[in-house]
């Protein structure tokens, strides 16, 4: 396993982290039941392979993740670094302390190595966290008492706001957890800034939430003959970024543990020529995707409830990146999942309202028909 110094903490962390949000499960009488025994076996195997950073949260795995992680770390707590999160709902230090105490009980531990302000935006930080006797002030007191070893934050906002949060934090934050992968490089400059400021950088979604785990010749051909799968290419891309410390993978099977640990253990740095070729290929793919739709949302709302930009994004996974199975599986879930609560392209009645608003003058009706033919069958 390869290791790196985690920001200014002085801690050596494995390049691969274990994201504890996708433990194996099955349906029993319509209810999701998590395989606790296999999940623990997977975490123990990851430790044997050198993984020493485990990331969980109160809401993961339908609120079971912290409990399962706590059982897995019994007798091994001092061998790993444990991350969990504070779900901010009010500007109250008492609220943070109550929720931290609940996490400590579930995890069966008396301290947290990295306690994250969970999924914050700049607005959340200013209005709810960094307030008099608010969560940040209480977290600092608990850090001084040793209950929290390091204060961190996870982030879902505009990249420039990550930089401002770090600046407003005035040296308090030890690390940041954010999105970054082959398909989403928006945070690249902010990640570089965080690293320059001495923060450890952990990446969520290095395999694009599963998207890049699907077979794709386009993705594998970014390093022809040198990677065995799209997932390996995705992990190598993230880990090759000199400003990244940990690629956090939400592993749901023993095979994933073995494969990801092998990549993190045997990865050779990309050559300058390989980096240049990958960058050029990604830029060309981005240009091709933008030819079909830039995601500006001017076409919305559709009178028939079609999320046109989202469908075109799925189409680009198929057409540009070769992630056809992922695109079709996602398309089939439209209208069946809370995050896909809209109509598919078959609902189009050819009214043309969208085309009148499109700044690119795309033939949206024609592309919707093509998307349904490609993804709906």
C-alpha positions in Angstrom: 0.0 0.0 0.0 1.3 3.5 -0.8 1.1 6.2 1.9 1.3 9.9 2.0 1.5 12.6 4.7 -1.9 14.0 5.3 -1.6 17.8 5.1 0.0 19.4 8.2 -1.4 16.7 10.6 1.8 14.7 10.6 -0.2 11.5 9.9 0.7 9.0 7.2 -2.5 7.8 5.5 -3.0 5.1 2.8 -3.8 6.5 -0.7 -6.9 4.4 -0.6 -9.6 5.1 2.0 -12.6 3.0 2.8 -15.9 4.8 2.3 -18.5 3.1 4.6 -21.6 4.1 2.8 -22.2 1.2 0.4 -22.0 -1.9 2.6 -23.4 -5.1 1.0 -27.2 -5.5 1.5 -30.2 -7.5 0.4 -33.9 -7.0 0.3 -35.9 -8.9 3.0 -39.7 -8.4 2.9 -39.3 -5.2 1.1 -36.7 -3.9 3.6 -33.0 -3.3 3.0 -30.9 -5.5 5.4 -27.2 -4.9 5.6 -24.8 -7.9 5.7 -23.0 -6.9 8.9 -20.7 -10.0 9.0 -19.5 -9.5 5.4 -19.1 -5.7 5.9 -16.8 -6.3 8.9 -14.9 -9.0 7.0 -14.3 -6.5 4.1 -13.0 -3.8 6.5 -10.7 -6.3 8.2 -9.4 -7.4 4.9 -8.8 -3.7 3.9 -6.8 -3.2 7.0 -4.7 -6.3 6.2 -4.0 -4.7 2.8 -2.9 -1.5 4.4 -6.0 0.7 4.4 -5.9 2.9 7.5 -8.6 5.6 6.9 -12.3 4.7 7.3 -15.0 7.3 6.6 -18.6 7.0 7.8 -21.5 9.3 8.7 -24.7 9.2 10.8 -27.0 8.7 7.8 -25.0 6.1 5.8 -26.5 2.7 5.2 -29.8 3.8 6.7 -28.1 4.9 9.9 -26.4 1.5 10.4 -22.9 2.4 9.1 -21.5 3.9 12.3 -22.7 0.8 14.3 -21.1 -1.6 11.8 -17.9 0.3 11.7 -17.7 0.4 15.4 -17.9 -3.4 15.6 -15.3 -3.8 12.9 -12.8 -1.5 14.7 -13.2 -3.3 18.1 -9.7 -4.1 19.3 -8.2 -2.3 16.2 -9.2 1.3 16.9 -5.6 2.5 17.5 -4.5 1.1 14.1 -6.8 3.3 11.9 -8.0 6.9 11.5 -11.7 7.3 11.8 -13.8 10.0 10.1 -17.4 10.8 10.7 -19.6 13.8 10.2 -21.8 16.4 11.8 -25.1 17.1 10.0 -25.6 20.8 10.6 -29.2 21.8 11.2 -29.0 24.7 13.6 -26.4 27.3 14.7 -25.8 25.6 18.1 -22.8 24.2 19.7 -25.0 22.1 21.9 -26.4 20.5 18.8 -23.0 19.5 17.6 -22.0 18.1 21.0 -25.2 16.0 21.2 -24.7 14.6 17.7 -21.1 13.9 18.3 -22.0 12.0 21.5 -24.4 9.9 19.5 -21.7 9.1 17.0 -19.2 8.2 19.7 -21.7 5.7 21.2 -22.5 4.1 17.9 -18.9 3.8 17.0 -18.0 2.6 20.5 -15.1 4.9 20.7 -14.1 7.9 22.9 -12.6 10.1 20.1 -12.9 10.9 16.4 -9.8 11.5 14.3 -11.5 13.6 11.7 -14.8 15.2 12.5 -16.3 16.7 9.4 -18.8 19.6 9.0 -20.9 17.6 6.7 -21.7 18.7 3.1 -21.5 22.4 3.8 -21.8 25.4 1.5 -20.4 28.8 2.2 -23.8 30.0 3.2 -24.1 27.1 5.8 -20.7 27.9 7.1 -21.4 31.6 7.6 -25.0 31.4 8.9 -25.0 28.2 10.9 -21.5 27.0 11.7 -19.2 30.0 12.3 -21.4 31.7 14.8 -21.0 32.7 18.5 -20.9 29.5 20.6 -21.9 27.7 17.4 -20.7 24.4 16.0 -17.3 25.6 15.0 -16.6 27.2 18.4 -17.7 24.0 20.2 -15.7 21.8 17.9 -12.6 23.7 18.7 -13.3 23.2 22.5 -13.8 19.5 21.9 -10.6 19.3 19.9 -8.7 21.0 22.7 -10.2 18.3 25.0 -9.1 15.5 22.7 -12.6 14.2 21.8 -12.0 15.5 18.3 -8.5 15.1 17.0 -8.9 17.2 13.8 -11.7 19.4 12.5 -12.6 18.9 8.8 -15.3 19.6 6.3 -16.9 17.9 3.4 -18.1 20.1 0.6 -20.8 20.5 -2.1 -20.7 24.0 -3.4 -19.1 26.2 -6.1 -15.3 25.6 -6.1 -14.5 29.2 -5.3 -16.5 28.9 -2.1 -14.3 26.0 -0.9 -11.4 28.5 -1.0 -13.3 31.1 0.9 -14.4 28.5 3.6 -10.7 27.6 4.1 -9.8 31.3 4.4 -12.6 32.0 6.8 -11.6 28.9 8.8 -8.3 30.7 9.7 -6.2 27.5 10.0 -8.8 25.5 11.9 -9.5 22.9 9.3 -7.1 20.0 9.0 -8.6 18.4 5.9 -11.3 18.7 3.2 -13.5 16.0 1.6 -14.8 16.9 -1.9 -15.8 15.6 -5.3 -13.3 15.0 -8.1 -13.0 12.4 -10.9 -12.5 12.0 -14.6 -15.9 13.3 -15.4 -16.0 16.2 -12.8 -12.8 18.2 -12.5 -14.5 21.4 -11.3 -12.7 21.4 -7.9 -9.2 20.9 -9.3 -8.0 24.5 -8.6 -9.6 24.5 -5.2 -8.0 21.2 -4.3 -4.6 22.7 -5.2 -5.3 25.7 -3.0 -6.3 23.4 -0.1 -3.1 21.4 -0.5 -1.0 24.6 -0.6 -2.7 25.8 2.7 -1.6 22.5 4.4 -5.0 20.7 4.4 -5.2 17.0 3.8 -7.3 16.4 0.7 -9.7 13.4 0.5 -11.7 12.7 -2.7 -15.2 11.3 -2.6 -16.6 9.8 -5.8 -13.2 9.0 -7.5 -15.1 6.4 -9.6 -17.9 8.9 -10.2 -20.4 7.3 -7.8 -20.1 4.0 -9.8 -20.4 5.6 -13.2 -16.7 5.0 -14.0 -16.8 1.5 -12.7 -18.9 0.4 -15.7 -17.0 -1.0 -18.7 -15.8 1.7 -21.1 -13.3 1.3 -23.9 -13.1 5.1 -24.1 -12.0 5.4 -20.5 -9.6 2.4 -20.6 -8.0 3.8 -23.8 -6.9 6.8 -21.9 -4.0 4.5 -20.9 -4.1 1.8 -23.6 -2.8 -1.5 -22.4 -1.9 -0.3 -18.9 -5.2 -0.6 -17.0 -7.5 -3.6 -16.6 -10.8 -1.7 -16.0 -12.5 1.7 -16.1 -12.4 1.8 -12.3 -8.7 1.3 -12.3 -8.2 4.2 -14.8 -10.5 6.4 -12.6 -8.5 5.7 -9.4 -5.2 6.2 -11.1 -6.3 9.5 -12.5 -7.3 10.8 -9.0 -4.3 9.3 -7.2 -2.0 10.8 -9.8 -3.0 14.3 -8.8 -0.2 15.6 -6.5 -2.6 17.6 -4.5 -4.7 14.6 -3.5 -3.9 12.4 -0.5 -6.8 9.9 -0.3 -9.1 8.4 -2.9 -12.1 7.4 -0.8 -13.9 4.4 -2.4 -17.4 3.3 -1.3 -16.7 -0.5 -1.5 -19.6 -2.9 -1.5 -17.9 -6.3 -2.2 -14.7 -8.1 -1.3 -13.7 -8.1 -5.0 -13.8 -4.2 -4.9 -11.6 -4.2 -1.8 -9.0 -6.5 -3.5 -9.0 -4.6 -6.8 -8.8 -1.1 -5.3 -6.1 -2.0 -2.9 -4.1 -3.6 -5.7 -4.3 -0.4 -7.7 -3.3 1.8 -4.7 -0.4 -0.6 -3.9 1.1 -1.0 -7.4 0.3 2.3 -9.1 3.1 3.9 -11.0 3.0 7.7 -11.5 1.9 8.8 -15.0 4.6 10.0 -17.3 4.4 13.7 -18.5 3.4 12.3 -21.9 0.6 10.2 -20.4 -0.7 13.1 -18.4 -0.7 15.3 -21.5 -2.5 12.7 -23.6 -5.2 12.1 -20.9 -5.7 15.9 -20.5 -6.1 16.3 -24.3 -8.5 13.4 -24.5 -10.6 14.7 -21.6 -10.8 18.1 -23.1 -11.9 16.7 -26.4 -14.6 14.6 -24.7 -15.7 17.7 -22.8 -15.9 19.6 -26.1 -17.9 16.8 -27.7 -20.3 16.7 -24.8 -20.8 20.5 -25.0 -21.7 20.1 -28.7 -24.8 18.2 -27.5 -25.6 20.2 -24.4 -23.7 22.5 -22.1 -26.2 22.0 -19.2 -27.1 25.7 -19.1 -30.7 24.9 -18.2 -32.2 27.7 -20.4 -34.5 25.1 -22.0 -36.1 24.4 -18.6 -38.8 24.0 -17.4 -40.3 21.6 -19.8 -44.1 21.8 -19.8 -44.3 18.0 -19.8 -41.9 17.5 -16.9 -38.9 16.2 -18.8 -35.5 17.1 -17.3 -33.8 17.8 -20.7 -30.3 18.5 -19.4 -30.2 15.4 -17.2 -31.3 13.2 -20.0 -28.7 14.7 -22.3 -26.1 14.1 -19.6 -27.1 10.4 -19.6 -26.8 10.4 -23.4 -23.3 11.8 -23.2 -22.2 9.0 -20.8 -23.3 6.6 -23.6 -22.3 8.6 -26.7 -19.0 10.3 -25.5 -17.7 8.2 -22.7 -18.9 4.8 -23.7 -20.6 4.2 -20.3 -23.6 2.7 -22.0 -24.8 0.2 -19.4 -24.6 2.9 -16.7 -26.6 5.3 -18.9 -29.3 2.8 -19.7 -29.6 1.6 -16.1 -30.0 5.2 -14.9 -32.5 6.0 -17.7 -34.6 3.0 -16.6 -34.8 4.5 -13.1 -36.3 7.8 -14.2 -39.5 8.4 -12.3 -38.7 5.6 -9.9 -36.1 7.3 -7.7 -36.4 10.6 -5.7 -33.3 12.1 -7.5 -34.8 11.2 -10.9 -38.2 12.5 -10.3 -39.1 13.6 -13.8 -40.4 12.2 -17.1 -38.3 10.5 -19.6 -37.9 11.6 -23.3 -40.9 9.6 -24.4 -43.1 12.3 -22.8 -42.0 14.8 -25.4 -45.0 16.1 -27.4 -42.8 18.0 -29.9 -44.1 21.5 -28.8 -40.7 23.1 -29.4 -40.8 25.4 -26.4 -37.3 24.2 -25.4 -35.7 24.9 -28.8 -36.9 28.6 -28.7 -34.9 29.1 -25.5 -31.7 27.1 -26.3 -28.7 29.5 -26.8 -27.0 26.8 -28.8 -29.9 26.4 -31.1 -29.8 22.6 -30.6 -32.4 20.3 -32.2 -33.6 19.3 -28.8 -36.7 17.4 -30.0 -34.6 15.3 -32.3 -32.0 14.6 -29.7 -34.7 13.6 -27.1 -36.0 11.1 -29.6 -32.5 9.8 -30.2 -31.9 9.5 -26.5 -35.0 7.5 -25.9 -34.1 5.1 -28.8 -30.6 4.7 -27.5 -31.3 4.4 -23.8 -34.9 3.2 -23.5 -34.5 -0.1 -25.3 
